[in-house]
Each structure stands twice: as C-alpha cells, then as structure tokens.
Amino acid sequence: MEKKNEMHPLWLSPLAHSLRRSIGRALGDFSMIAEGDRVVLGLSGGKDSLVLLHALSEFRRRSPVHFELAACTVALTGMDLSRLEEYCRARDVPYIALRHPILEIIESRNERSPCSFCANLRRGMLSSRAREDGFNKLALGHNLDDAVETFFMNLFRAGRARSFQPKFLQDRTGVEVIRPLVYARETSIVAEAHRLNLPILLGACPYAGKTERQRTKEMLVEMKARFPDIFANVANALKTLNASDRWRVNPKE
C-alpha cells in the first residue's frame, strides 16, 4: 500500500506543456469535444490510453467546455485491472471493465490478422457500451506514429493513400470516435508515461512486436533517419490531399 501512495503525487501532476499543446491543437482542429458531451475513453492500459486519460481529465478540469469523462477497459482473460482502477480513482474518472475472451477467440478462429481483429472487436464493444450508457463520444489513444504507420500499410497492401480519421461517426451505434493524440509523437508519449510513472500493463498481448505494424514501425525508423520530417509531412498530406492531386481517369476536356 505504501508503494501505491508514493505514485499519487506523480499521477496528479500536470501534463507536459508540449504534449498538452499538441492534444489541444487536435481537439480544436477537429472540433472533438463540445459543451455537454459525454466521453468514454478506451483504456487499454498501454502508454497511449493512460496519457490520454491524464490529458482529458486535466482538460475537463481546466477547460470552459463542460463535459463528462469515464474510462472503459475491454480486458483479456486474467488481466489484473487493480492498478488501472486505482489510477482512475486518483484522476476522479469513473471506471468500467468489460471482460471478454478475445485471445481465446483469436486462437479458435486461427485468425490471420489478430491485431486488426482484436482492435475491431474491442472498438465494437466499447461503442456498444458507450451507447448503452448514454455516452456520445468514444476517445481512443491512437497517435501520429499510428496514423503514419497505417498510411504506409494501406499504401503497401491496398494501394490507397489513406489513414484513420481523427474523428468519425459510427453509423451502427451513433457514437462519434475521437483521437486526440493524433498530432502527438510516440516518443513524447512514452517519455510522459514514464515521467508520470503511469501504471502501464506490460505483457498483456502475446502478439506484441510480431505484427506487420511492428515491421512498418521499424521501416519508418530507417526512413526518418533520411527524411526527418516524414511524420509531419504525411500528416500534412492527409489534411491537404484534394482532387487536383489525384490522377484522373479519362478526364473530361
């Protein structure tokens, strides 16, 4: 118990200014949160979702925009959620846990794309629970690195210059998904998670580090050494791509 109490002063510290600024810019650029919104955050226990919880709970306290905030974890079998529960209490955020045998389902299906299947299943469960509990927005912890990796994965596998949207409405549930970390680099998130001593869940996923996304991440490390602005440039391309930049098939005279 004494060890946990030592963590609380760090957990209550303000977010680093540079990271707070990038999150605030994303919230403003994409109009992610409005007066009276009820936001539930998908709390996986990874660095991204924990830093996002820290940021949004701080934003909720300081911003003139009034909104509600809760956190929800779709937990794998046997996952210990006690530290996440403690952290949510420290940040004064209501916490919900949904337990589901995701890994067992992946194994029984011999799923070829376990990460994609898991992400879609968890997002579907989070959205359904959000709708049931009256939340109109679901906040996810995808960062700029995730967006750029997704861009190149789509380019290489499907020949499409696209990534996920910072904000979009799910037709099935009517819940709007927002990604406030979309301008934040993974390196800054990792540094902040360690500085705040956040209770990151380690080793929960047996597929971590063995996926196509991990291979794309490693490729981007090499590319960034040659093109230092590659992440910012891809983000700018995703915001500015228009009809004049696309090849036109059989254009009219």
PLY file of the C-alpha trace (Angstrom):
ply
format ascii 1.0
element vertex 253
property float x
property float y
property float z
element edge 252
property int vertex1
property int vertex2
end_header
0.00 0.00 0.00
2.86 2.38 0.78
4.27 1.95 -2.72
0.94 2.88 -4.32
0.62 6.03 -2.23
4.04 7.15 -3.47
2.68 7.15 -7.01
-0.25 9.50 -6.38
1.67 12.82 -6.38
3.06 11.92 -9.80
-0.34 10.82 -11.07
-1.76 14.20 -10.06
0.99 16.19 -11.78
0.10 18.37 -14.80
0.83 17.05 -18.28
3.97 18.28 -20.05
3.31 21.55 -21.86
4.38 20.39 -25.34
2.15 17.33 -25.21
-0.76 19.31 -23.78
-0.37 21.78 -26.65
-0.43 19.08 -29.37
-3.53 17.50 -27.84
-5.24 20.85 -27.51
-4.49 21.60 -31.16
-6.05 18.32 -32.27
-9.13 18.92 -30.11
-9.52 22.35 -31.71
-8.65 21.49 -35.32
-11.18 18.66 -35.48
-13.79 20.03 -33.01
-13.56 16.84 -30.98
-15.28 17.85 -27.74
-18.23 20.20 -27.33
-20.26 21.54 -24.42
-22.28 18.79 -22.74
-20.51 15.85 -24.39
-20.32 12.54 -22.55
-16.96 10.97 -23.40
-15.85 7.44 -22.61
-12.18 6.64 -23.11
-10.98 3.21 -24.23
-8.39 2.45 -21.54
-6.26 -0.48 -22.71
-3.61 0.01 -20.04
-1.00 0.98 -22.61
1.01 4.20 -22.57
-1.21 5.99 -25.12
-4.56 5.48 -23.42
-3.13 6.27 -19.98
-1.57 9.54 -21.18
-4.81 10.39 -22.97
-6.77 9.80 -19.76
-4.37 12.09 -17.92
-4.78 14.77 -20.59
-8.57 14.64 -20.91
-9.14 14.56 -17.14
-6.92 17.64 -16.87
-8.69 19.29 -19.80
-12.06 18.54 -18.15
-10.93 20.35 -15.00
-9.40 23.42 -16.68
-11.46 23.98 -19.81
-14.52 26.26 -20.02
-16.08 23.49 -22.12
-18.01 21.26 -19.72
-18.11 17.55 -20.49
-18.29 14.22 -18.68
-15.47 11.67 -18.80
-15.34 7.96 -17.99
-12.92 5.15 -18.85
-13.63 1.62 -20.04
-11.32 -1.38 -20.46
-12.05 -4.42 -22.61
-9.97 -6.85 -20.57
-8.30 -10.04 -21.74
-8.80 -13.18 -19.66
-6.95 -12.95 -16.36
-5.88 -9.32 -16.78
-5.24 -7.58 -13.44
-7.04 -4.24 -13.56
-6.41 -3.13 -9.98
-3.79 -0.51 -10.90
-5.98 0.95 -13.64
-8.85 1.19 -11.17
-6.58 2.95 -8.68
-5.32 5.37 -11.31
-8.87 6.25 -12.42
-9.78 6.95 -8.81
-6.77 9.23 -8.49
-7.91 11.14 -11.62
-11.56 11.17 -10.46
-12.73 9.28 -13.55
-15.49 6.61 -13.32
-14.20 3.23 -14.49
-15.91 0.35 -16.31
-14.38 -3.09 -17.04
-15.65 -5.45 -19.74
-14.08 -8.89 -19.65
-14.04 -10.88 -22.89
-12.05 -13.96 -24.05
-10.52 -12.19 -27.07
-7.31 -14.23 -27.19
-9.26 -17.49 -26.97
-11.48 -16.38 -29.85
-8.44 -15.46 -31.96
-6.89 -18.87 -31.34
-10.11 -20.77 -32.08
-10.52 -18.87 -35.36
-6.84 -19.21 -36.26
-7.10 -15.51 -37.06
-4.58 -14.36 -39.68
-4.74 -10.69 -38.60
-5.06 -10.91 -34.80
-4.29 -7.24 -34.13
-6.86 -5.95 -36.60
-9.47 -8.43 -35.36
-8.79 -7.51 -31.72
-8.91 -3.76 -32.40
-12.22 -4.02 -34.28
-13.77 -6.26 -31.65
-12.72 -4.04 -28.77
-13.88 -0.88 -30.55
-17.23 -2.50 -31.27
-17.66 -3.49 -27.62
-16.62 -0.03 -26.42
-19.02 1.69 -28.83
-21.93 -0.56 -27.86
-21.30 0.02 -24.16
-20.97 3.76 -24.78
-24.36 3.84 -26.48
-25.97 1.74 -23.73
-24.64 4.09 -21.03
-25.58 7.29 -22.87
-22.10 8.39 -23.98
-21.97 10.15 -27.33
-18.19 10.05 -27.88
-15.51 7.38 -27.66
-11.91 8.57 -27.22
-9.13 6.29 -28.49
-5.38 6.62 -27.93
-4.01 6.42 -31.48
-1.07 8.77 -32.00
0.72 10.32 -35.00
3.03 7.31 -35.36
-0.01 5.04 -35.58
-1.53 7.27 -38.27
1.63 7.30 -40.38
2.14 3.55 -39.98
-1.46 2.97 -41.06
-0.90 5.22 -44.08
2.07 3.15 -45.29
0.37 -0.16 -44.50
-2.60 0.89 -46.66
-0.25 2.13 -49.38
1.75 -1.12 -49.49
-1.13 -3.58 -49.04
-4.08 -1.88 -50.72
-2.59 0.83 -52.91
-4.58 3.52 -51.11
-3.22 6.79 -49.71
-5.29 6.88 -46.54
-5.18 6.51 -42.78
-7.76 6.50 -39.99
-9.77 9.66 -39.36
-9.10 11.83 -36.28
-12.89 11.99 -35.83
-15.70 9.96 -37.39
-19.26 8.90 -36.65
-20.05 5.21 -36.29
-23.29 4.58 -38.14
-24.20 1.42 -36.23
-24.08 2.96 -32.75
-24.32 6.69 -33.44
-21.21 7.16 -31.27
-18.51 9.52 -32.53
-14.92 8.28 -32.29
-12.25 10.87 -31.49
-8.45 10.52 -31.41
-6.98 13.49 -29.50
-3.40 12.15 -29.65
-3.34 12.26 -33.44
-0.71 15.06 -33.50
1.43 13.56 -30.71
4.60 11.57 -31.45
5.02 8.23 -29.73
8.38 9.27 -28.27
6.79 12.16 -26.35
4.01 9.90 -25.08
6.47 7.26 -23.87
8.55 9.91 -22.09
5.48 11.36 -20.39
4.14 7.97 -19.33
7.46 7.21 -17.63
7.78 10.70 -16.11
4.34 10.37 -14.51
5.02 6.74 -13.52
1.73 5.66 -15.05
0.56 2.08 -14.31
1.26 0.59 -17.76
0.12 -3.01 -18.21
3.02 -4.99 -19.67
2.95 -8.31 -21.48
-0.82 -8.47 -21.84
-0.76 -9.31 -25.57
1.23 -12.31 -26.90
1.23 -10.82 -30.42
3.02 -7.59 -29.47
6.13 -6.95 -31.56
5.34 -9.71 -34.09
2.97 -7.89 -36.43
3.08 -6.13 -39.76
2.64 -2.85 -37.89
5.83 -3.53 -35.97
7.68 -4.18 -39.24
6.28 -0.92 -40.64
7.40 0.88 -37.47
10.93 -0.41 -37.92
10.94 0.67 -41.58
9.88 4.18 -40.56
12.77 4.43 -38.11
15.13 3.95 -41.05
13.16 6.37 -43.25
13.16 9.07 -40.57
16.95 8.95 -40.44
16.97 10.08 -44.08
13.80 12.20 -44.03
13.49 13.80 -40.56
10.13 15.46 -41.35
8.41 12.36 -42.68
5.80 12.16 -39.89
4.83 15.82 -40.16
4.80 15.59 -43.96
2.48 12.58 -44.04
0.16 14.30 -41.56
0.12 17.40 -43.77
-0.56 15.25 -46.86
-3.53 13.60 -45.16
-5.00 17.03 -44.36
-4.36 18.64 -47.75
-4.94 15.84 -50.30
-7.53 17.10 -52.79
-8.91 16.35 -56.23
-6.16 18.28 -58.02
-3.52 15.96 -56.50
-5.19 12.76 -57.68
-4.72 11.09 -61.06
-7.89 11.43 -63.10
-9.01 8.55 -65.26
-10.40 9.73 -68.61
-10.68 13.41 -67.59
-13.18 15.46 -69.50
-11.78 18.13 -71.79
0 1
1 2
2 3
3 4
4 5
5 6
6 7
7 8
8 9
9 10
10 11
11 12
12 13
13 14
14 15
15 16
16 17
17 18
18 19
19 20
20 21
21 22
22 23
23 24
24 25
25 26
26 27
27 28
28 29
29 30
30 31
31 32
32 33
33 34
34 35
35 36
36 37
37 38
38 39
39 40
40 41
41 42
42 43
43 44
44 45
45 46
46 47
47 48
48 49
49 50
50 51
51 52
52 53
53 54
54 55
55 56
56 57
57 58
58 59
59 60
60 61
61 62
62 63
63 64
64 65
65 66
66 67
67 68
68 69
69 70
70 71
71 72
72 73
73 74
74 75
75 76
76 77
77 78
78 79
79 80
80 81
81 82
82 83
83 84
84 85
85 86
86 87
87 88
88 89
89 90
90 91
91 92
92 93
93 94
94 95
95 96
96 97
97 98
98 99
99 100
100 101
101 102
102 103
103 104
104 105
105 106
106 107
107 108
108 109
109 110
110 111
111 112
112 113
113 114
114 115
115 116
116 117
117 118
118 119
119 120
120 121
121 122
122 123
123 124
124 125
125 126
126 127
127 128
128 129
129 130
130 131
131 132
132 133
133 134
134 135
135 136
136 137
137 138
138 139
139 140
140 141
141 142
142 143
143 144
144 145
145 146
146 147
147 148
148 149
149 150
150 151
151 152
152 153
153 154
154 155
155 156
156 157
157 158
158 159
159 160
160 161
161 162
162 163
163 164
164 165
165 166
166 167
167 168
168 169
169 170
170 171
171 172
172 173
173 174
174 175
175 176
176 177
177 178
178 179
179 180
180 181
181 182
182 183
183 184
184 185
185 186
186 187
187 188
188 189
189 190
190 191
191 192
192 193
193 194
194 195
195 196
196 197
197 198
198 199
199 200
200 201
201 202
202 203
203 204
204 205
205 206
206 207
207 208
208 209
209 210
210 211
211 212
212 213
213 214
214 215
215 216
216 217
217 218
218 219
219 220
220 221
221 222
222 223
223 224
224 225
225 226
226 227
227 228
228 229
229 230
230 231
231 232
232 233
233 234
234 235
235 236
236 237
237 238
238 239
239 240
240 241
241 242
242 243
243 244
244 245
245 246
246 247
247 248
248 249
249 250
250 251
251 252
